Amino acid sequence: MFVPVGLARVATDRRTPITLLVLNGFFAAPLAACLVVPEPYAVDRELGLLPFGVLAATFGVKYLIDERGNASRIAGLCLLALVPLHFR
């Protein structure tokens, strides 16, 4: 939930060099695995996407928690509290 919200936030509202780097890195990182000749472990090259996904999710968390409406703030906090269960 946080990654799509963060990417939407970065793409629409926040236009700084850092946020554009995160946006471009998120969409350009999988190209390394797609453009190479099919190899057994080519998917490992997509791990470059991970830091950009984490940064985009961080923008999503910040947006949901800093939002003025109580509903989005409560939803953001509840979703953030459920993240450890996802990794369990």
Stockholm file with secondary structure:
# STOCKHOLM 1.0

chainA/1-88         MFVPVGLARVATDRRTPITLLVLNGFFAAPLAACLVVPEPYAVDRELGLLPFGVLAATFGVKYLIDERGNASRIAGLCLLALVPLHFR
#=GR chainA/1-88 SS CHHHHHHHHHHHTCCCHHHHHHHHHHHHTTHHHHHSCCCTTGGGGGGGHHHHHHHHHHHHHHHHHHCSSHHHHHHHHHHHHHHHHHHC
#=GC SS_cons        CHHHHHHHHHHHTCCCHHHHHHHHHHHHTTHHHHHSCCCTTGGGGGGGHHHHHHHHHHHHHHHHHHCSSHHHHHHHHHHHHHHHHHHC
//
